[in-house]
Amino acid sequence: MEKIKKSRAASFVCIALIYVVASAFGAAVYLALPFHFAVSLLIADAAATVVVFVFSLIFKNASVYDPYWSVQPMVILGLFAAENGLTAVTLLPLIAVFIWGVRLTANWAYSFKGLDRQDWRYELLKQRTGKFYPLINFIGIHMVPTVIVWACTLPAVLLFKQETKFNFGCVVFFLVSMLAAGLQLVSDVQMHRFHARGLRGIMDEGLWKYARHPNYLGEILMWWGVGLYAVCVMPERWYLLAGALANTALFLTVSIPMMEERQSKKPGWDEYKRSTRLLLLIKKGK
């Protein structure tokens, strides 16, 4: 086991196989359930997450879950597209989600070193929660993100199940999602280049000169784009924005505070924080 975990190639193969098994199990559960498609999808999604969670216990590494965030929406929308076909309304969000998902998964793959390393956030949670970590691991690291991304993806899924008409808002919010994916790409590439130069201090170049978390801004905007896209053709379903709202709350209350705490230990953080905004790419005045 340890030999596999220390090999980057072997770890990749293991992750790929785990996600094939999880996807197949989730699809089988979905097809077997008699409920409304949204409920069945949520249960199937949770079932697939349990598969990933079990393997995370086997490998003693919660980072087995990391690609789920970007893979899950592509698998779900890909299966619904195969089942229901494509229309002018469903094509654009499908394109946006696949571009976002492929890029984010590639970013994870680029940073992935092997199953012998676990994300620093999980290590921090393990240290802080002690004997409660197994519960935090299952609920906080695995199930909560799964439910949130299910809620974010649901607006696009519903487009496959309801007759809708293409309108100008579709173009606008498709472009919002594409802008968000581009924003994530640029900010991540800038950060990778920063680290490639051997630098480990405060990243204050490119987009990071204006906002402390431009990559998170892109992630937040991505799902507002998808949600608003669906609402613009189904205005009576305004509640579909709950997913984007929950995603925003997750970043503002968990992801960003944890990152800011980590960054605050670096020299120059206080000045950097004073001169930049949290998310908005607008330079602070003197």
N, C-alpha and C positions, 0 to 999 in steps of 0.2 A: 504493500500500500504506500509506504513512504517513498519508495523508488518512483512510483507513478506520480505521486504528488509533487515530487521535485523536478519531474520532466515537464517542460512546457508543452511539448508536442503530445505526450500521453495525457496530460491534463485537458488539452483541447479536445482530444478524442472522447474523453470521458464526459466532458460537458456536452458535446454534441449528441452523444448517445442518450444522456439523461434527458435532454430536451426533446429528442425524438420520442422517447418513451412517455414523457409527460404530456406531450402534444397528442399522441395517439390515445392515451388514457383519457385525457380531457375530452377529446372528440367522441370517444365511445360513451362516456358518461352523458354528454350532451344529447346524443342520438337516442339514448335509452330513457331519458326523462320526459314526462308527459306535460310539464308545466309550460307557462308562457315563455317564449324564447329568451327573454331577458333574464328571467329567474333561472332557467336551465343553463344559460350561459354563465351566470355567476357561480352556480354550483359546480359546473364543469371546470371553470377557471380555478376555483378553490381546490378541486380534486387534483388538478395538474400541479398546483402549488404544493400540495401535500407530498406528491411524488418528489418534487425538487427538494422539499424540506427533509424528507427521509434520506435522500442522498447527501444532503448537507451534514446530516448527523453521521452518516457512514464515513464521510471524508473529514469530519470535525472541522468544517469550514462553511460558514454562512454565505461566503462569497459565491458559492454555487448558484445562488439566486440572482446574482448581479445582472446577467444578460436578460433575465425574465422581463424586466422593465421595458426593454425595446423589442424583444422577440414576440411577446404576448400579443400586442396589437396587430402585428403583421400576420401572425397565424390566424387570429380571429377574423380579420377582414378578408384575408385571402380565401378562407374557407367559405365565408358568406358570399364572396364574389363568385366563387366556383359554383355554389349552390343556386344563386339567384341571377347570375349574369350581371352585366354592367349597363348603366345608363349614363346620360350626360351628367346627372346629379351625383351619382355614386363614384364616377371615375376620378374626379379631382381629389376628394379626400383620401381615396385609396392611394393615389400617386403621392400625395403629401405624407401620408403615414409611412409608406414604404421608403421614401427618400429619407425621412427622419429616422426610421428604424434601422435601415441598412447603415447609415452614417454613425448612429449611436452605438450599434453593435460593433462596427469596425473600430470605433474609438475604444470600446471596452477591450476588444481583441488586441489592439496595439499596446494597451497598458497592462494586459494580463501577463503575469510572470509564472503562474503555476498554482496548483492547489495547496501548496505548502505555505502560501501567504494569504492572509485574510484582511479585508478592508479595515483600515484603522478605526473607522466608526464603530464597527462591530466589536473590535478589541476594547474600545473605550466603554461601550455599553456593557460588555462582559465584566470589566473591572468595576464599574459603578453599580451594577445590579446584583452581582454575586450569585447567590443561590436562586434568584429569580430570573437569571439570564435565559434558561430554557424557555420560559414563558414569553419573555421579551423577544427572544429569537423567533418563535413561532408566530406570535401575534404582530409584534412591531416591525420585524425585519421582513417577514414573509407575507402574512395575510393582509395587513393594512395597505401596503403598496399594491398588492394584487387587486383589492377592492377599489382602490382609487383609480388605477389604470383601467379597470373594467368600466368604471363610471365615466372616465374620459373617452373611452373607445365607443361606449354605447350610442352616443349621438350619430356616429358614422355608421354603426351597425343598423340602427333604426331606418336609415335611408334606404337600405336594401329591402326593408319590410313594408314600406309605405310609399304610395304614389306621390310624387312631388314634381314640381316644375322648376326648371332652371331659371335663375334670375341673376341680376347684376351682383347681388350680395354674395353669391357663390364665388365669383371671381375675386371679389375683395378679400373674403376670408380665406380662400385658398392661398392668395398671395401673402396673407398674414402668417399662415403656417409655413409657407416656403421661406419667408423672411426669417422666421424663428429658427428653422433648420439651418439656414445660412449663417445666422448669428452664432449658433452653437458650433458650427464647423469652424468659423474664423477664430472664435475665442479659444476653442480646444487646440487648434493648430498653433496659435500664438503661445499657448501655455506649454505645449510639447516642445516647441523650439526654444523656449526659455529654459526648460529643464535640460534640453540637449546641449546647451552651452555650459552645463555644469552649475547653473545658478539655482539656489534653493531659498533665496530671500523673498522679499515682497515683489510680486509680479505687478509692475505698474506701467506696462507698455501696451501699445495697441488699444484695443477696446477696454482693457483692464486699467487704462489710465483714467477712464471716465466712470466706470462702475466696478464694484468689487466682485460682482458675480454675473458677468454678462452671459455665461453659459447657462446659468439658472434662469435668467431672464428669457432666453430662447426656449427653454423647456416649458416655462409657464405660458409664454405666448403661443406655443405650438398647440396646446390643448384648448386655449381660448379661441384660437382660429377654427379648430375642428368643431367645437361646441357652437360657436356663433354661425358657422356655416350651416349646421343642421337647423338651428333656430330660425335662420333667415328664410328657409323654405318650409319650416313647420313652426310658425310663431306661437302656436298654442302649446307647444312643448318646451316652453322657456325653462322648465325645471331640469332640462338636460344639461344646463350649465353648472349643475351641482358638481359634476366631475372636475371641471376646470377650477371651480372654486375650492374644492377639497385639495386638489393638486397644489394650488397656490398656497393654501394654508399649511400644507405639509412642508413646503420649502421655507416659508416664513417662520414657522415655529420649530422645525427640527433641523433640516439640512443646512440652512444658512447660519443659524446660531452655532451649530457644531463646527462648521467651517471657520466662522469668525473667531471662535474660541481657540481653535488650532492656530490660526494665522496670528492671533494677538501675541503669541509667544516669540514672534520674529522681530528683529530690530527694525524700527521705522514704521511699525504698524500704526501707532497713534497718529502720526502725521499723514500717513496714507488714508486712514479712515476719515480724518478731518477734510481731506481734499477731494474725496470721491463720494459718490452716492452709492446706496446699497445695490440698486438694480438699474435705474434709469441711466442711459448713456448721455448724460448732460453734465458737463464739467461744472463743478461748484465755483462760485465767484470768490474772489479774495476777501 
